[in-house]
Amino acid sequence: MTSTHAAEGVLSSATIETDPRRALGPTQRPVPTLPDPEPLAEHGPARIVSICNQKGGVGKTTTTINLGAALAEYGRKVLLVDFDPQGALSVGLGKGDPRQLDVTIHNLLLERDTEWEDVVIDTGVDGLDLLPSNIDLSGAEVQLVHEVGREYILAGVLKPAVPHYDYILIDCQPSLGLLTVNALAASEGVLIPLECEYFAMRGVALLMETIEKVQGRINPGLEIDGVLGTMYDSRTLHTREVLSRIVEAFGDQVFHTVINRTVRFPDATVAGEPITYFDPNSMGANAYRGLAREVLERWRHVG
């Protein structure tokens, strides 16, 4: 699978400085020594990245929130796009009941007189903005079917926001329908959270097939930015074996960082804050800072 699906431009572990004497990380590879992210003299244009997996409960929303917050902590300007009708991203950032929102990404997709500035809201985290969603988005899939160029609607409405941010992260819904295809069509990269659990591996072939179809028919520039092991528990043989299989399948596309299973993530969601704010010294917060350093290093090499 690695040779078939290797993303062009993904940073090989050989290009990161590693010390063979260092202890192996959870992926059973030497943990790289990553440089501290350099401050930016100016912001934009943004790299658009979809956080995507058609299986629910694998950590897509948690990763979107906390990777975005960690990138913002490193001085990057980040726009999060809630592209799931459940509105979990909006709830996880403390925006209350998303059904009460007057304007959302649904309006941006379907109303020609709505601009992204009309929809964007401040998350309360410096450098981190949000395009919220709610259940109204569930009807967009049906409404977009008859639109000309329906796969490119999201790309078109996000284009004016690109100069204002360094990264735009799209939290995709757990399906491979038209909304997810729109997200992949708009993106330069896709980040795949993969739960360290056997059944999570079974569905990944369908996801890879969808990504390949989008690459071949709609967005030839789409790259796999990386595969992230989530819900990891080093105490269980099962999760260690599944993570090993993920590395066997995807090789250097798998991030060295893994996200451990911890109650602090749901606690942070209830509080409506990223883990980096809710519990800044926790293992979860440090893991997402580590992921942010990894993705910044990879993105530095792909332009």
Phi, psi and omega in degrees: 000327183300315183290327181289321190250010183300131182277130179298127178093356178293135186290122175288148179298338180290341182270355175258137180297123178231152178245113184299344179278347180290152177296148177288146177276186180302333179276005179062035172233153177303133181287125183287153171266108185263141178290152173294136179301133179281145177294152181263138176282330179210163184249152177083166354285156187281146164270128181263127184229128174269134172262108199224135168191129184286348176276135178279159174074023181258357177103022179296308183293316177303318180291319180299313181297309191278329172293317178301316180294321179293320176297319178296324178298330178272015172088011178268147174268125189232135173247123175263136180244115176278104183247034179234124181302340178290340176068026184295326179296317179296318178295317182294346176255017172078027182266014174070209181285112183296342178294342181273355181289136181283318179230142182219185177300334177299315178296320181296322181290323194247349181247116186295335183269004178263127179256162182298329178295335179286340187255328187296140178230153179281133181275348187090355175256125181305128177083006184234116179245167185221135164259106189280170180219163169207191188298340178303331183296337181298332178278347184294326182300317179291319182292329182280343184304323185266003179280143174289132182065040188300333181288345187251009184298313181297319179302320181293319183282337178276340185307317179294340181275341187304317181294345187266352186227163174268325180216140173240119182252125182255120176273105185278155176283159180281068175199170179244036181276197186296326179295317179294321177298321175301317180297316180293325178293330182276347192262153169267336181217161175228132177249128187249105171285132183228114181296138179281068183212142190306313185293337177295327180291330186294329183270355188289333180297320179294321177297315180297323178297318178296317179299318179296321178295318178296318178299320185280330189246333191237313188223084183297339182275359182293130180239152172274110182284337178161163177244129185246120174285127181235170179056036184278138177224104185296346181282344184252135178299323183301310183293326177294319179293319180295317178299321177298320178293323177298317179294321178299321184283321190246352175056230186288354174288341180281128177294147173292326177291135169237153182255116182283152174287124182206148180286348182292332179293309176297328176297318179294323179296316178299323179284347180072034182226151170296154180298332180291340175264317186293317181214076191297339181259008183284163176300321181296317179297316180292328177296316180288332171294320177297319177297318179300318178296322179294313183291325178297323177293317178295314182294331177298330182272343180258000175092000000 
